[in-house]
Amino acid sequence: MKDNSWAKGKPGKDLIPLHPLPNDLSTEPLTTIKNKSTRIKGTNRFKGRRQKAVVLFTMIWSGTIALNLFTWGSWFILGLTTIMGVHAVRILFARPSTLPPPLTGESPSDYPLVSLLVAAKNEAGVIANVVKMLCNVDYPMGRYEVWVIDDGSTDQTPQILKQLTEDYPQLKILYRSDGSMGGKSGALNAVLPATIGEFIVVFDADAIVSPDLLRRVLPVFNQLEVGAVQVRKAIAQTDLPTNPDGTRNFWLWGQRAEMAMDSFFQQQRIAIGGIGELRGNGQFVRRHALNDCGGWNEETITDDLDMTLRLHLADWDVKFVLYPAVFEEGVKTAKALWHQRNRWAEGGYQRYLDYWDLLIQNRLGLAKSLDLVMFLFTQYIMPTAMVPDLLMVILRNRPPLLAPIGSLTISLSLIGMFLGLHRTHNLYVDGDPYTVGSNATHGDRRSPQRILRQTIHGTLYMLHWILIITCVTARMSIRPKQLKWIKTTHQGTGS
């Protein structure tokens, strides 16, 4: 076997198995980075999710019905809407921080060591493309390495990777047998002890990145409290005919608007001291912060969302970079979107059930806790509460009690999507290298009317989230979902 390939079960002497602590998460002080005394601890934290989901589901339904029955219920909703409105105004008018200058240096030692990781399972259609891009980044040779974890692929992925190792000495492969446990988290944990980087960067197999990615993102870590940085995600296929008749695919263009909205709120929430979140593809993590959290959690179906909360609980910040972006394939059918978003919704919901005791202790601090509560309410509680509220509307023949909050949520979503599309569309070359968009050209500015049409399109698309959250919260209360890594099939953006 080649020097840059390892088979699980026959590791080299430096590949020491990592034993994450899924049921007893802890962080120790790292005085070399900053003084911290945070400790995350909880025996069997990831057990009893169904019981906790039942309790929360019951509270949402009973609370909504009770508010409809009591005369002061409407006043309570108006008061809550006012508080949420103030928070929304703060988000909309916040000013995001600017990106620091790119890394420059005359000596390779001026550049930190970086490990680029790709967990791949049956990715024959895209794996060669991402490997070639990552092995040709604009970064000093010897200061970065590329690891691909072949997680028991049964297609041509292993053969393609073997051939690629002949051309790229910085490419290293870890082979996991079919049926290995832990999903993507398990794959990343398996390779982590063999990596050398001060910073770990995780990509999906369909990632498309610009050569200057590392030089531009790594300076954000100059702030010692930054534990991770998420790069803006964007859809790769939107400039191609996506339907047989040459028309644009409704789902792909909806995802484009959705990601623009997400990038806007990421920047704005961070600007007011709120929660920055990881999105899986294009996530940079400081090794010290990762060790603080005990590695990736193998008891979750969304490793990025779980890691987000654990980093914040361990007193680290998560930042967001608008440019450069990482492009990825979007899903083209309603069925594929349904399966993908069900997993995202359940994984996002799980983290609140897993860490609820730490969250109510205000371990995040006031600003992050308030931001997280508002996000939880609008993304998860509100869609679930709409069902009992609608039933009460039918039974009592009265307007929906949650109408003020619903109106605020929709308005915030519309404004955020419009501003997000405007911000990402109008990134163009104009003498400022820190506002250059990787998918735009000089003068490629979109009119407000066109952006408004895309906003309406995206808003109609986002209605699927209400149905998904309603189904997921109900299902989690009835039966737990088996933990498994459900991957989206990637075929290449030209497909």
C-alpha positions, 0 to 999 in steps of 0.5 A: 500500500502506498505511503499516502493511503491507509486502510482502517484496521491497519493504520500507521504508527501515527494514526492513533484511534480517536475516542470522542466522548458522545455521552460525556462532553467536556472541555479543558482549559487551554491556556495557550490560546485563552483562559477558559474554564468552561466544562460541558458535561452530561451523562447519557446526554443523547439518550431519551430524545423521544421522551424529550420530544414528547414533552416539548411537543406537548408543551407547544400544543397545550400552550398554544391551545391555552393561549387561545382560551385565555383572554390575556393570550392575545396580549401575551402574543403581542408582547412577545411579538414586540420583543421579537420585533426589537430583536429583528430590527437590531438584526436588520440594521447591524453592520457586519465586520469587514474581512481582514486582508488575505494571507501574504508571506515570503516564507512558507513558515508564515502560513499555518498548517492546514488539513483539508478533509473530504468524507466520501461515500460513493462519490465517483461522479465528483470526487476527482474534481474536488481532489484536483481543486483542493490539491491546487489551492494557492497555498505553499506546498508542504503547509497543507494536506488533503485527506479523503476518507473513503467511507466504504464506497462500493462504486468506482470511488476507491479506484479513482482515488488510487489513481489520483494519489499518483499525481498529487503527493499531498493527497492522503486516503483513509479507507473505512470498511463498508458498514463503519459506524458514525457516519460522516462524524465517524469518518472525520473522527477516524482521520483526525489523529493522522492530520497535522493541521492547526486548522481543519477544513471540511468539504463535501465531495461536490464542493467547488472552491476558488484557489485563494480560499485558504489565504482569505479565510484563515486570517479571520482566526487572528481573533483568538476567540474564533473557534470556527469559520463558515464560508458562504454556500452557494448553488453551483447549477443555477447558470445551467439549463436545469429542466429538459425544456431549458427552463430553470428548476424551481427547487434549485432557484429556491435553494439559491434564494434560501442560501442568500437569505441564510448568508444574510442572517448569518452575518447580521446575527454575528454582528449583534453578538448572536450565534454563527453556525456551521453548514457542513461544507466549507467549514474551518475549525481550529484544532484546539477548539475541536479538541475542546469539544471531543471531536465530532459527535457520532450520535447526531445526524447533522454533525455541523449543527451539533458542533456549532452549539458545542463550540458556543457552549465551550466559549468559542465564537463561530464567524462567517465569510461572505467571500469567497464562497463554496459552491455545491450541487443543489437537489433538483426534485421535491423528493430529494429535497424532502429527504434532505431537509427532513434530516436537517430539521431533525438534526437541528431539533436534536441539538436543543433536546441534547443540550437543553439543560446547558442552554437554560443555564445561560451558558451561552451568555445573554446575547447568544441565548436571546438570539438562539431562543428567537431562532428556535422560536421562528424556525421550530416552535412557530411552525409546530404551533401553527397546527393547533392554532389553526384548529382553534381558528376552526373551532372558535371561528376567530382569527389566528392568535399567532397572526402577529408573530407569523406576520413578523416572521414572514416579513423578516424572511422577505426582507432578509431574502431580498437583502441577501440576494442583493448582497450576493448578486451585487458582489462584483469587481470594482477595485475592492478585492474584498467585495469580489463575488466568485460567480459574478462579473464586472457590471453584473448588478441585478435590478431591484425588480429582478431581485424582488421576483427571486425573493417571491420565488424563494418565499414560495419555495420556503413554505416547504419548511412549515410542512417539514417541521410539523412532520419532523416534530410529530415523528420524533415524538412517536419514534426515534430516527435511526442514526445513519448518514443519509447522503445526497447523490452527487452527479456533477454540475454538468449532469 
